Amino acid sequence: MALAPVLSTHKPSLNPNTTTLSALNPNNLSFLSNSPPSLASLLHHRRHKRRTASLKCSASSFSEKHHNINHPISDDVVELPLFPLPLVLFPGAILPLQIFEFRYRIMMHTLLHTDLRFGVIYSDAVSGTAEVGCVGEIVKHERLVDDRFFLICKGQERFRVTNVVRTKPYFVAEVSWLEDRPSGEEDLEALATEVETCMKDVIRLSNRLNEKPEKEAQDLRRNLFPTPFSFFVGNTFEGAPGEQQALLELEDTATRFKREKETLRNTLNYLSAASAVKDVFPSS
């Protein structure tokens, strides 16, 4: 992969002091019954009556429907340079990156003199490259002696790729902005409270299993409104990028909360069972 996250995993980071859900790691997520849908089911079908080409990133590629077509850009569509990465960036989250491949160093030189914003989009060898990503804004950077860059980025707006403009020297696509729809009669505050309670229970049981002090979890929400809080929760699902991508693509806050609550309850069931086994077999 051309550019690598500085950290080996994507850490929850809306607030650097926020307690992480250490139970939600790659070793503990295999029991999730709410598995993410396939890439094909997440992508909205668009028809283009012309020859198309793919945009490749390592072993993955954008769908044919993203290839560039010649039409004027509307007011709600912009061009954005893209970083395909094996992780999911959420609005409000912090992402450290190290840039070392030549083409991305070229992009960095351009960004540092213009907009400081680029698109982070999830990509892996199995499912390919997603259609929905999140804008990363460079909030801090350091240029190293060998022309590598160290970045601290913050997630901003979500976007949907509509067309690939070019692939060289780096990827540029037309994107449209993505926002959650109104949740109608749903009580978002009540859902946020339920999800926060589940998170606290997960933290408590996780601490017990890891023989850490079972102190009461502090305010996890930190005065966030429901939609930003739903993104914060999804960001804590470390080690499950497919599930995170599914949450990022949802366009309804209530639906996102309900899916997160189900995942957290599955996690609680798993931790409760593990805790019971540990009580019976303390040395195991």
Residue pairs with C-beta under 8 A, 6 or more apart in sequence:
1 57
1 58
1 85
1 86
2 57
2 58
2 100
2 101
2 103
2 104
3 83
3 85
3 97
3 98
3 99
3 100
3 101
3 104
4 97
4 98
4 100
5 85
5 87
5 95
5 96
5 97
5 98
6 96
6 97
6 98
6 150
7 96
9 25
9 26
9 238
9 239
10 87
10 88
10 89
10 95
10 235
10 238
10 241
10 244
11 20
11 238
12 18
12 20
12 21
12 93
12 232
12 235
12 236
12 238
13 93
13 94
13 95
13 235
14 90
14 92
14 93
14 94
14 222
14 224
14 228
14 231
14 232
14 235
15 222
16 94
18 220
18 222
18 232
19 203
19 217
19 218
19 220
20 236
20 238
21 199
21 202
21 203
21 206
21 236
21 237
21 238
21 267
22 203
22 206
22 210
23 202
23 203
23 205
23 206
23 209
23 267
23 271
24 202
24 236
24 237
24 238
24 239
24 240
24 267
25 238
25 239
26 238
26 239
26 240
27 239
28 267
28 270
28 271
29 237
29 239
29 240
29 243
31 266
31 269
31 270
32 240
32 243
32 263
32 266
32 267
33 266
34 243
34 259
34 262
34 263
34 266
35 242
35 243
36 242
36 243
36 245
36 246
37 246
38 127
39 127
39 128
39 130
42 130
42 131
42 132
42 245
42 246
42 249
43 63
43 65
43 131
44 131
44 160
45 65
46 65
46 162
47 65
48 64
48 65
48 67
48 69
50 69
52 64
52 65
52 67
53 64
53 67
54 61
54 62
54 63
54 64
54 67
55 61
55 62
55 66
55 67
55 129
55 164
55 167
55 171
55 173
56 167
57 84
57 123
57 129
57 171
58 84
58 123
58 125
59 125
60 84
60 123
60 124
60 125
60 127
60 128
60 129
61 128
61 129
62 128
62 129
62 161
62 164
62 173
63 128
63 129
63 131
66 131
66 161
66 162
66 163
66 164
66 173
67 163
67 164
68 163
68 164
68 165
68 166
68 174
69 163
73 79
73 174
76 176
76 177
77 162
77 174
77 175
77 176
78 174
78 175
79 165
79 172
79 173
79 174
79 175
80 117
80 118
80 119
80 135
80 159
80 172
80 173
80 174
80 175
81 107
81 110
81 111
81 118
81 119
81 170
81 171
81 172
82 118
82 119
82 120
82 121
82 133
82 161
82 170
82 171
82 172
82 173
83 97
83 104
83 118
83 119
83 120
83 121
83 136
83 171
84 121
84 122
84 123
84 129
84 171
85 120
85 121
85 122
85 123
86 122
86 123
86 124
86 241
87 95
87 120
87 122
87 241
88 122
88 134
88 234
88 241
88 244
88 245
88 248
89 95
89 120
89 133
89 134
89 136
89 153
89 155
90 134
90 155
90 231
90 232
90 234
90 235
90 244
90 248
91 134
91 155
91 156
91 157
91 158
91 228
91 231
92 154
92 155
92 228
92 231
92 232
92 235
93 154
93 155
93 231
93 232
93 235
94 152
94 153
94 154
94 155
95 120
95 136
95 152
95 153
95 154
95 155
96 150
96 151
96 152
96 153
97 150
97 151
97 153
98 148
98 149
98 150
98 151
99 105
99 108
99 148
99 149
99 150
99 151
100 148
102 169
103 168
103 169
103 170
104 170
105 147
105 148
105 149
106 169
106 170
107 118
107 169
107 170
108 141
108 149
108 151
111 117
111 118
111 138
112 138
112 141
116 137
116 138
117 135
117 136
117 137
117 138
117 156
118 135
118 136
118 138
119 133
119 134
119 135
119 136
119 159
119 161
119 173
119 175
120 133
120 134
120 135
120 136
120 153
120 155
121 129
121 130
121 132
121 133
121 161
122 129
122 130
122 133
122 241
122 244
122 245
122 248
123 129
123 130
124 241
127 242
130 245
130 249
131 160
131 161
131 249
132 158
132 159
132 160
132 161
132 178
132 245
132 248
132 249
133 158
133 159
133 161
133 175
133 248
134 155
134 156
134 157
134 158
134 159
134 248
135 155
135 156
135 157
135 158
135 159
136 153
136 154
136 155
136 156
137 153
137 154
137 155
137 156
138 151
138 152
138 153
139 152
139 153
139 154
140 151
140 152
141 149
141 150
141 151
141 152
142 149
142 150
143 149
144 150
155 231
157 177
157 178
158 177
158 178
158 179
158 248
159 175
159 176
159 177
159 178
160 175
160 176
160 177
160 178
161 173
161 174
161 175
162 173
162 174
162 175
162 176
163 173
163 174
164 171
164 172
164 173
164 174
165 172
165 173
165 174
166 172
178 251
179 251
180 227
180 250
180 251
180 252
180 253
180 256
181 251
181 252
183 252
183 253
183 254
184 254
186 253
186 254
188 226
188 227
188 253
188 254
188 257
189 226
191 226
191 254
191 257
191 258
191 261
192 221
192 226
192 229
192 230
192 257
194 257
194 261
195 229
195 230
195 233
195 257
195 260
195 261
195 264
196 220
196 221
196 229
198 261
198 264
198 265
198 268
199 217
199 220
199 233
199 236
199 264
200 216
200 217
200 220
201 264
201 268
202 264
202 267
202 268
202 271
203 217
204 214
204 216
204 217
205 268
205 271
205 272
205 275
206 271
207 213
207 214
207 215
208 214
208 275
209 271
209 274
209 275
209 278
220 232
221 229
221 232
224 232
226 253
226 257
227 253
230 247
230 253
230 256
230 257
230 260
231 248
233 257
233 260
234 244
234 247
234 248
234 256
234 260
235 244
237 243
237 244
237 247
237 260
237 263
243 263
246 259
247 256
247 259
247 260
250 256
250 259
277 284
278 284
